């Protein structure tokens, strides 16, 4: 999908001028762009939310394991830890972590997920929004609108910079997803469009420079754990924005900075598995073991 707006500032300004939320502006824009009714577009996003919910459920399966053997089971470990009541930071934080990991593990195990905005960052938005939906007993319809807020921010980032790890590193994937999640969270808690912009800036700049270095070229190590960190980063950014904390650098400049940093990154740390964690002794060892295993098969 494409968005006609060229910047987050433009999106915020339009929302303010119309006295609408960012989600309402994005929903109307998408209906117009796709020549469909707002109800049709809303129902498509509802299906995305339901797919996210299903992925979380599957992610807690005892038998979940990826073909590589590198992932599966960590979401269940987090869930069991949260249920002990000893989780550092409280149950809300723990539930965000376990859901983010669950969806990312389902992706690694070839399950059905929503690319939000990519498969590699698929756990961040569900981890945040589904937890808040549960904790605050929010109506499904309200959370769907939160997803439109996320989508609007994501489409601006994709248009101006990139959401691709191969082009911009993991900052473009998990960083963008974290900014998108923070945006939705602020709107769900009644924050203004300006606060949403601040939350995006704070979330994205906290992950600026994050490289994409998947071991053996698989979206598992370190990707899954980065989804958990990205989700918590979204909570942090949203809380700061709601408190009135502002980013000194405006959000659209942060997005452009991310693009510049991505352009400066060596190809070895942009999804090629030639650098970073993928090039560590353990990373190389795991890669070689998987190559040997596949050659035998």
C-alpha positions, -999 to +999 in steps of 0.1 A: +000+000+000+011+036-006+004+067+014+000+101-002+016+118+027+054+125+024+063+130+060+051+123+095+048+161+100+023+163+071+003+134+085+002+151+119-008+185+104-036+170+084-049+152+115-048+184+135-065+204+108-093+179+104-096+173+141-091+136+135-068+109+148-039+097+126-057+064+123-088+080+109-067+100+084-048+068+073-080+048+070-096+074+048-065+078+027-063+040+021-099+037+011-094+065-014-061+051-027-075+016-031-109+027-043-126+007-016-150+015+012-136+023+047-155-007+060-137-030+035-103-016+044-111-018+081-121-055+078-089-063+060-069-048+089-092-067+114-080-099+096-044-089+102-052-084+139-068-118+141-038-134+123-015-118+149-036-133+177-034-167+161+004-165+158+007-157+195-013-188+204+008-210+181+040-194+195+034-210+229+033-245+216+055-270+234+065-286+202+074-254+182+108-258+167+124-244+136+139-267+109+174-253+118+170-261+155+181-225+163+147-213+176+115-224+192+105-227+229+117-194+242+082-178+241+070-207+263+099-202+287+090-165+290+053-173+295+061-197+323+084-172+339+057-145+337+033-168+354+056-172+384+048-136+393+085-128+396+090-111+363+112-080+366+093-049+356+058-065+361+035-087+342+027-062+314+063-060+304+066-098+306+035-103+284+049-079+258+081-099+257+065-133+255+041-123+228+068-106+207+090-137+209+060-160+202+052-143+169+088-141+158+093-178+166+062-187+146+078-168+116+110-188+120+090-220+121+073-211+088+040-203+104+015-177+094+023-142+105+017-106+095+048-088+082+047-057+104+063-041+086+085-071+077+087-108+086+119-101+105+102-076+128+068-093+129+066-097+167+070-061+178+037-046+170+016-077+181+037-080+213+028-045+223-008-041+210-021-075+219-008-071+254-023-037+259-055-049+244-057-076+270-044-056+299-067-026+293-097-047+280-097-026+248-123-032+221-110-050+191-121-022+169-100+003+188-069-018+184-076-022+147-075+016+144-042+015+163-029-007+135-038+020+110-017+045+130+012+020+128+006+016+091+007+053+084+040+057+101+054+026+084+044+038+050+061+072+055+093+055+066+091+031+037+086+060+012+113+083+027+139+058+039+135+020+040+120-009+060+143-034+044+172-050+063+190-056+031+189-019+023+190-003+057+200-028+083+179-040+112+173-004+122+150-003+091+131-034+102+130-036+140+136+001+144+107+010+121+084-016+138+093-002+172+084+033+160+051+020+145+042+002+177+050+033+199+028+054+176-002+030+180+003+028+217+002+066+222-030+069+202-046+040+221-038+059+254-054+091+241-022+109+231-022+137+205-009+134+169+021+155+181+028+130+209+026+102+183+053+119+163+075+123+193+071+086+202+082+076+167+113+098+169+123+085+203+117+049+194+135+051+160+166+070+172+171+045+201+177+018+175+196+039+150+226+020+136+213-015+144+228-039+118+212-068+101+235-098+108+214-131+107+233-162+115+233-186+085+210-161+067+180-172+088+156-149+104+162-165+138+195-154+155+196-126+166+163-115+150+139-131+174+153-116+206+156-082+188+118-083+184+115-085+222+139-056+226+121-035+199+088-041+217+101-029+250+117+001+233+082+010+219+068+010+255+096+032+266+092+057+238+054+058+242+057+065+279+082+093+274+061+109+247+029+107+269+048+123+297+057+153+275+093+143+268+103+154+234+130+144+209+154+172+202+156+159+166+122+160+148+109+126+136+113+133+099+149+142+104+154+110+124+139+090+095+163+107+071+192+100+095+183+064+095+184+063+057+218+080+058+231+055+084+218+026+063+235+039+032+268+042+051+265+006+064+288-020+048+270-047+029+285-072+053+260-060+079+229-057+057+214-092+056+244-109+039+255-128+070+291-117+063+296-096+094+284-088+129+271-118+150+269-140+119+307-137+115+316-146+151+332-180+157+299-194+171+280-179+142+303-194+116+302-228+134+264-229+134+264-219+097+288-246+088+268-272+108+236-262+090+254-264+056+267-298+064+233-310+075+216-298+044+242-314+022+236-347+039+199-344+034 
